[in-house]
Amino acid sequence: MHEISFRQLEYFVAAAETGSVTAAAAKVHLTQSAVSTSLAELEENLGVQLFLRHARGLKLTAPGRQALTDARRLLSGVDGLRDSAREVQSSLSGTLVVGCYSTLAAVLLPRVIADFVAKYPEVDLGFIEGSDQFLAGQLRSVSCDIALMYEGDEFRLAKDLRMTALYAAEPYVLLPADHPLAAQDGVSVADLATEPMILFDLPPGATYFLSLFRHENVTPNVRYRASNFEMVRSLVAHGLGYSVLTQHPGISISYDGIELVTRPLSPRRPGLTIGIVRLADLAPSRRAVAFAEQCAETLGGAIDSFDG
């Protein structure tokens, strides 16, 4: 019986991610027969069937899905070993996939990426966006290395995830420019009680925004729900209601050019913690640590013991 090699695991991951032997072979620069042989040998050595073969390609079996997670973990460890063997940090290379909660992505991530790739041009950086549940799943399957996410009093990360905080984002009220409340210095939830609300409904956003009203024993009049940040802003711009958000884009107009006004929520409420999340039991690579440090530098936050 042959021993399992990291090359076999690499080819297995490529086949799982592409869904076909042909695409996997192109990705790893081998012939189809070589990849097929490697996959067959890996299945024989593991004693399980990893794929269901069909005319359209490959589909992971249940053991195959678990093996994929474990293979990604092992390959991530090998990448970390390569990084630690380098003496000069600026020589970082390899692949890094960063996850980001959707509303944070457009506002924060491009600045960090621009600074990071300028400093570490040899790192192959990719990113994915989504809700907290989606990103948690991506972290657990080792489909992404780290993620920029929220945490608050109303919702906590699962115990298998670890967050290193950057800063807190306080809530504010978004109003049409001609709304009567736009003339006030601050807006309370009591002021908003009878007004139609446009609720940002991408988990865990809705939980947090509704909690602001629950703490004041006020029930908001939710008129529309939207999981797209710019959809919320456009609905507000057209006078269909107000919204409560935490992220501030650099412009005060909607996509279709209508003016918006922001006002602080009064009294001030504790903000949502924005931080970098990783699997608690998987040591981050030096690439991930470097990206976390870049987040703190670019966004003006501070991190402590991200790799501890």
N, C-alpha and C positions, 0 to 999 in steps of 0.2 A: 504494500500500500504506500502510495506516495504521500509525502507531507503536504499540508495545505500551504500555499505560498501567497505572499501579498500580491503578486501579479494576478493570481487567480481571483483574489478578492476584488482587485481593481477592475478586471474584466467583468466580473459578476455585477458590480455596481453599475458599470457602464451599460450592461445589457438591461438591468432593471430600470435604469433611468431613461433609456432610449426606447425600450419596448421591442427591440428586434436585434437579432444577431448581426444583420447587415449594418445597421446604424452603429452598433457597439464596435464592430470591427473598424469602421471609419473613424470613430472617436479615439480609439487606442492605437490606430495605425497598424492593424494586423489583418490577416486574411480571415474570411468568414470561417473557414475550416479550423483555423487555429483557435478562434474564440469558442466555437462549438465544442472542440475537444477539451478546452480548458474548463468550460461549464460542466461538461459531462464528468470530468475527473473530480471537480469540486463536489458535485452531487454524490458521486461514489464515495468519496472520502468522508463526507458529512453523514452519509447514510439516509438522506432525505431528498425528495424531489423539490427543487427550488422553483421551477417554472412549469406552467402548462403551455405546451407548444400548440399553436393553431395557425391557420392560414394567414392571419393578419399580424402574427408576430409572437411575442412572449407575454405571459401574464404570471405574476408572482403567486405562488401558493401561500398558505398561512405560514408554514415553516420558512418559506422564502422571504416573507415580509419581516419576520423576526431576524433572519440571517442578514438581511440588508441593513437593519439598524446596527447590528453587532459589527458587520463589516465596515460600515462607515466610522464607527467608533475606533476600530483598530487602525484604519487608514489615517484617521485624524491623529492618532498617537504617533504613527510613523512620521507624519508631516511635522509634528511637534519635535520629534527627535532630530529631524533634519535641521529645523530652525535652531534648536539649542546648540547644535554642533557648530553653528556659525559664530564667529567671534564678533563680527561687526553687525550691529542691529540694522543698519541701513541696507544690508544685503538681503533683507527679508524677501522671500519669494514664495510661490505656491498659490493655492486657491483659498479665498476667504469669501464666505457667503454671509451676508448680514440681513437679518430680518428687521422690519420696521412697521410699527402700528400705522395704519393708513393715514391718519391725519397728521402724524409727525413726519411722514416721508417727504412730502413736497416742501414743507416748511424748514425742516432741519437737515435732512439727509444729504441733499446736494452740496451744501457747504462743507460738511465733514468729508464727503467723498473727494471733492476737489482738493482739499488740503492733504488728504491721506495719499492719493495717487501721485501727487506732486512729490511727496516725501518718500514713498515706497513704490516706484514705478514698476517693479518686477512682480508685485503681488497681483494676481488675477482676481479682481474684486467683482463680486456679483451681489445682487440684493433682491429681496422679495418683500411684498407688502401684504397686509391683511389684518384681521381682527386678532385679539389676544389669544383666542382659542386656536386659531389657525397657526399662529406663530409658536405657541406652546407645542403643538403637534410637530411642527417643523424642527424645533429644537430637540424634541425627544427622539425623532427619527434620524437625527444628525444630518438633516437636509440643509440646515443653516447652523452656523457656528455660534453666533450671538444675535441678540435682537434688542432694538430700542423699543421699550414698552412703558406702559403706565402701571402704577400701583397706588391704591388709596385705601382709606379706612373702610370703605364699603366693599372692597374686593381685594383679596390677597392672592399672591401667586401661590401655586401649589408647592408643596414641600420639596419636590424634586428639582425646582428651579430656584436660582439665586440671583437677586438683583443687586447691583451696585448703583446707588443713587447718583444722579447728576445734579438735578435741581427740581423745584416744585413749580408747576404751572397753575396760577390762580384762575378761577372762573370769571367770565365777564358776560355782559348782556349785549347781544347783537340786535340792532334795531334799524328799521328803515329811516332814512335821513329826515323825513317829515313827521316822524312819530312824536306825539306830545312828550313821551318820557325821554326823548333825546335831548331835551332842554335841561334835564336834571344832571347834577354832578355825579350822582350815584342812583342805582335802582335796586329796590328791595324785592324779595319774592312776593311780598304782600302787594306791591304795585303791579306785579305781573299776574296776580291770581285770576283775573277775569279776561286777560288778554290771550288770544290764540297763540299757541306755542308750536314751533317747528323743532321737533326733538331729533337730535343727532342720535341715531339708533344703532351704531356699530358697537358691539360688545367690546369693553365694558362701559362705553360712554353713557348709554341711557341709564344704567344703574347709578352712576355717579351724579348725573345731572338731576335725576328725579330725587336723589337723596337730599339735595340742597333744599328742595321744597318740603320734603318730609320732616326735616329737622325744624322747620318753622311751622309745622302743622298746616301747610298749605297744599291744596291739590291743584296742580297745573291743568290748564285747559289745552290738552294736546290735540292740535288740529291735524298735523301731518307728521309723519315719521320718515326719515331719510337716512340711509347709511353712507351717502356720499357727501363729503364735506362741502364741496362747491354747490351741490344741489341745495343744501341747507341755506347757504349764503344767498343763493339766487332767489329762493322762495321768500326769504326775509326782505331782500331788496325790492321785490314786487309787492310788498305790503301785505303779505299773507300771514304774517305773524312775526314773533320775535324768536330768538334762540339764545341758549346759554352754551358757550364754548370755552375752550382753554387755549387753543393755539391761535396766534395772531399772524396772519399773512402780512406781507410787507405793503399791501395796497388796501385801500378802503372802498373798493368798488367790487361789484360782482362780475362774473364772467361776461355778462352782457352790458357792462358799462354803467350800471346804476349805483349811485352812492349809498354807502352803508355807514352807520355810526356805532361805535362801541362805547359802553359805559361800564364802570366797575360795579360789581355786585356789592350791595351794602346791606348789613355789615359784611366785612370781608370774611371769606370762608377758607379753610385750609385747602391748599392746592393739591393737585394730583402730582405724585412723584414720578418724574421721568428718569429712567435709568437703563442700564445695560444688563440684559438678562442672559444667563447661560445655564447649562445643566449643572446641578450642584456636584454631581459625582464625576464630572469629566473636566479635567484640567484644561484651561484654555490654551490654545497655541500662542506662540509669540506674535503671530499676525493679529490674533484676536485682542491680545493685550495692547498691542500698538494701536489698534483701531479704537479701543476704549479710551486710551490716553489721548488720542486725537479728538474724540468726542468732547472730552473735558476741556481741551485746549481751545477748540473752535467754538463751542457753545458757552464757554465761560463757567462751566461747572467745575466740580472737583471729585476725583474718585479716590477711594482708599482700598487697597488690598484686593484689586479685581482678580488677581490670580492666586489669592490666598485661600 
